[in-house]
Amino acid sequence: MIIRELLLIIWVSLKTSGLAALVASLLAVPFALFLAGNEFRGRRLVLILNQTWMAAPTVVIGLFFYFLLGRSGPLGRLGLLYTQTAMTIGQIVLILPLITGFSYTALRQVDRRARLTALTLGATRRQAGWVVLLEAKFALLVAILAGFARAVSEVGIAMMLGGNIRNFTRNITTAIALESSKGEFANGVVLGVILLAFTFGINVLVVTSLRSRD
């Protein structure tokens, strides 16, 4: 495996999973803030559904979007199947409940007096919500990093929606699967070490964030 191809594989993983983590965070954190700060009928059901969604196998999500984006599917005319966009969409759906659940737990642990104090001092509901987010910023960072780690290490969605196309949709996990199937275990080990380095780096960021909080 040449260096250029290896770098492209790494870039595809970082690009698709990083974008998935960003979009999922922009959706999940505000939703978690809404759930944590409001009592309404059906809230418990929403939380249960979110927990169930967290346990969904990647191949199930991949199969669902394969049906949607396939030529005979409802969204087939968009031509998204076997593209990086399709991989990103699938990973967003995969990690959205994970970031929502972790963010909800983090926001529920914030002292309720922080929000009430902000409202008493004349803050709007949006400004009070921002105060709560700042109080839980380190825990929210952990949630986002956990989502990225989940996305970058999955293989089912990337394989089914990306197609493992060389120099286009092949990422680290699909490349490991390919190299192993060809008997090129040395290449697979190198890619595995790179993937472990990513997850190690994420863990270092999490620990550093928690220590700075203390």
C-alpha positions as CSV (number, residue, x, y, z in Angstrom):
1,M,0.0,0.0,0.0
2,I,1.6,3.3,-1.1
3,I,1.8,6.3,1.2
4,R,-0.5,8.4,-0.9
5,E,-3.3,5.8,-0.8
6,L,-2.8,5.4,2.9
7,L,-3.1,9.1,3.5
8,L,-6.2,9.3,1.4
9,I,-7.8,6.4,3.4
10,I,-7.1,8.3,6.6
11,W,-8.5,11.5,5.2
12,V,-11.7,9.8,4.2
13,S,-12.1,8.5,7.7
14,L,-11.4,11.9,9.3
15,K,-13.6,13.8,6.8
16,T,-16.7,11.6,6.9
17,S,-16.6,10.8,10.7
18,G,-15.6,14.3,11.7
19,L,-18.4,15.8,9.6
20,A,-20.9,13.3,11.1
21,A,-19.8,14.1,14.6
22,L,-20.2,17.9,13.9
23,V,-23.7,17.6,12.4
24,A,-24.9,15.1,15.0
25,S,-23.6,17.4,17.8
26,L,-25.4,20.4,16.4
27,L,-28.6,18.4,16.4
28,A,-28.1,16.3,19.6
29,V,-26.9,18.9,22.1
30,P,-29.9,21.4,21.6
31,F,-32.3,18.4,21.7
32,A,-30.7,17.1,24.9
33,L,-30.9,20.6,26.4
34,F,-34.6,20.7,25.6
35,L,-35.1,17.3,27.2
36,A,-33.1,18.1,30.3
37,G,-34.9,21.4,30.9
38,N,-38.5,20.6,30.1
39,E,-41.0,18.2,31.6
40,F,-43.7,17.1,29.1
41,R,-45.9,14.1,28.4
42,G,-44.0,11.5,26.5
43,R,-40.6,12.6,27.6
44,R,-39.8,9.2,29.2
45,L,-40.8,7.5,26.0
46,V,-38.5,9.7,24.0
47,L,-35.6,8.8,26.3
48,I,-36.4,5.1,26.1
49,L,-36.5,5.2,22.3
50,N,-33.2,7.1,22.3
51,Q,-31.6,4.4,24.5
52,T,-33.0,1.7,22.1
53,W,-31.6,3.6,19.1
54,M,-28.1,3.7,20.8
55,A,-28.0,-0.1,20.7
56,A,-29.0,-0.4,17.0
57,P,-26.4,-2.5,15.0
58,T,-24.5,-0.6,12.3
59,V,-25.6,-3.1,9.6
60,V,-29.2,-2.4,10.4
61,I,-28.7,1.3,9.8
62,G,-26.7,0.6,6.8
63,L,-29.3,-1.7,5.3
64,F,-32.0,0.9,6.0
65,F,-30.2,3.7,4.1
66,Y,-29.1,1.2,1.4
67,F,-32.8,0.7,0.7
68,L,-33.5,4.4,0.7
69,L,-30.6,5.4,-1.4
70,G,-30.5,2.5,-3.8
71,R,-31.5,2.9,-7.4
72,S,-35.0,1.4,-6.7
73,G,-35.3,3.2,-3.4
74,P,-37.3,6.4,-2.6
75,L,-34.1,8.6,-2.7
76,G,-32.3,6.6,-5.4
77,R,-32.6,9.5,-8.0
78,L,-30.3,11.6,-5.8
79,G,-27.4,9.3,-6.6
80,L,-25.9,9.3,-3.1
81,L,-25.3,5.6,-2.7
82,Y,-21.6,4.7,-2.7
83,T,-20.5,8.2,-1.9
84,Q,-18.8,9.9,1.1
85,T,-22.1,11.8,1.6
86,A,-24.0,8.6,2.1
87,M,-21.4,7.4,4.6
88,T,-21.6,10.6,6.6
89,I,-25.4,10.5,6.6
90,G,-25.4,6.9,8.0
91,Q,-22.8,7.8,10.6
92,I,-24.9,10.8,11.7
93,V,-27.9,8.6,12.3
94,L,-25.6,6.1,14.1
95,I,-24.1,8.5,16.6
96,L,-27.0,10.9,17.1
97,P,-28.6,9.0,19.9
98,L,-25.2,8.4,21.6
99,I,-24.4,12.1,21.8
100,T,-28.0,12.9,22.8
101,G,-27.9,10.4,25.6
102,F,-24.5,11.4,27.0
103,S,-25.4,15.1,26.6
104,Y,-28.7,14.6,28.4
105,T,-27.0,12.9,31.3
106,A,-24.4,15.7,31.5
107,L,-27.0,18.5,31.4
108,R,-29.2,16.9,34.0
109,Q,-26.2,16.9,36.4
110,V,-25.9,20.7,36.2
111,D,-27.2,22.5,39.2
112,R,-30.7,23.7,38.4
113,R,-30.0,26.9,40.3
114,A,-27.6,28.0,37.5
115,R,-30.5,28.3,35.0
116,L,-32.9,29.8,37.6
117,T,-30.3,32.4,38.6
118,A,-29.7,33.4,35.0
119,L,-33.5,33.8,34.5
120,T,-33.8,35.8,37.7
121,L,-31.0,38.2,36.6
122,G,-33.0,38.9,33.4
123,A,-31.6,36.4,31.0
124,T,-33.8,35.1,28.2
125,R,-34.5,31.4,28.0
126,R,-31.9,31.0,25.2
127,Q,-29.3,32.8,27.3
128,A,-30.2,30.7,30.3
129,G,-29.8,27.6,28.2
130,W,-26.4,28.8,27.1
131,V,-25.4,29.2,30.8
132,V,-26.3,25.6,31.3
133,L,-24.3,24.5,28.3
134,L,-21.2,26.3,29.6
135,E,-21.6,24.6,33.0
136,A,-21.5,21.2,31.3
137,K,-19.0,22.0,28.5
138,F,-16.4,19.4,29.5
139,A,-19.0,16.6,29.7
140,L,-20.5,17.7,26.4
141,L,-17.0,17.5,24.8
142,V,-16.7,14.0,26.1
143,A,-20.0,13.1,24.5
144,I,-19.0,14.6,21.1
145,L,-15.6,12.8,21.2
146,A,-17.3,9.6,22.0
147,G,-19.6,10.1,19.0
148,F,-16.6,10.7,16.8
149,A,-14.9,7.6,18.1
150,R,-18.0,5.5,17.4
151,A,-18.2,6.8,13.9
152,V,-14.6,6.4,12.9
153,S,-14.4,2.9,14.2
154,E,-17.6,1.4,12.6
155,V,-17.4,-0.7,9.4
156,G,-21.0,-1.8,8.5
157,I,-22.3,1.6,7.4
158,A,-19.1,2.5,5.7
159,M,-19.0,-0.7,3.7
160,M,-22.7,-0.8,2.7
161,L,-23.2,2.9,1.9
162,G,-19.7,3.7,0.7
163,G,-18.9,0.5,-1.2
164,N,-15.2,0.5,-0.3
165,I,-14.3,2.2,-3.5
166,R,-10.5,2.8,-3.9
167,N,-9.4,6.4,-3.6
168,F,-12.9,7.6,-3.0
169,T,-14.9,5.9,-0.2
170,R,-12.4,3.5,1.2
171,N,-11.7,4.4,4.9
172,I,-9.6,2.8,7.6
173,T,-12.1,0.2,8.8
174,T,-13.1,-0.9,5.3
175,A,-9.5,-1.0,4.2
176,I,-8.7,-3.3,7.2
177,A,-11.5,-5.6,6.2
178,L,-10.2,-5.7,2.6
179,E,-6.6,-6.2,3.4
180,S,-7.5,-9.0,5.9
181,S,-9.6,-10.8,3.3
182,K,-6.7,-10.6,0.8
183,G,-4.3,-12.1,3.4
184,E,-2.3,-8.9,3.6
185,F,-2.3,-8.9,7.4
186,A,0.7,-6.6,7.7
187,N,-1.3,-3.8,6.0
188,G,-4.3,-4.6,8.1
189,V,-2.2,-4.3,11.3
190,V,-0.7,-1.0,10.2
191,L,-4.2,0.4,9.6
192,G,-5.4,-1.1,12.9
193,V,-2.6,0.7,14.7
194,I,-3.6,4.0,13.1
195,L,-7.2,3.5,14.2
196,L,-6.1,2.7,17.7
197,A,-3.9,5.8,17.7
198,F,-7.0,7.8,16.8
199,T,-9.0,6.3,19.7
200,F,-6.0,6.8,22.0
201,G,-5.8,10.4,21.1
202,I,-9.5,10.9,21.8
203,N,-9.1,9.3,25.2
204,V,-6.2,11.6,25.9
205,L,-8.4,14.6,25.0
206,V,-11.1,13.3,27.3
207,V,-8.8,12.8,30.2
208,T,-7.1,16.2,29.7
209,S,-10.5,17.9,29.6
210,L,-11.6,16.2,32.8
211,R,-8.4,17.1,34.6
212,S,-8.7,20.7,33.5
213,R,-12.2,20.7,34.9
214,D,-10.9,19.6,38.3
